[in-house]
């Protein structure tokens, strides 16, 4: 079985300008096909491979902060890792005001205890 790779990639527009920075643990072509299906018709390129999710997310946030790509929506904080949470991670989020106290999966804004989806 192949070890999980944590990848950071960038997307270029037709003028060869970087307009998107993203991460994936999927096969890159699967992720890129998803973006194209959703209307983000860019040329993609994997630029970094990491052994841990934290390294991947730190690098993505560093590049977003530095390059300010126009298609990235979350630019003021590091992204969440969208994989199944461990019981240990769920226990850490209970009572933490940063996380939705209903689903424990999404961040909330100040003075709220629930996310928009709950």
JOTA-V652697 format. One line per field, one symbol per residue. phi: phi as a letter, one per 30 degrees, with the letter a starting at -180 (. if undefined). psi: psi as a letter, one per 20 degrees, with the letter a starting at -180 (. if undefined). A space follows every 50 residues. Layout:
phi = ???
psi = ???
This chain:
phi = .dddccccbbbcddcicdbabbbacddeddddddedddjcdbccadcbbb cbdddddddededdddchddcddcbcadddddbeddedddddddidddce dcciccdbdeiccbdddc
psi = ppqpqoqprqpqaijkpoipprqqjrpghgghhgghhjjnmrpqppiqpr iqhggghggggghggghlqhipgoiirqrqomrpqrhggghhipioihqp jghjhqqqrqjqiqrhh.
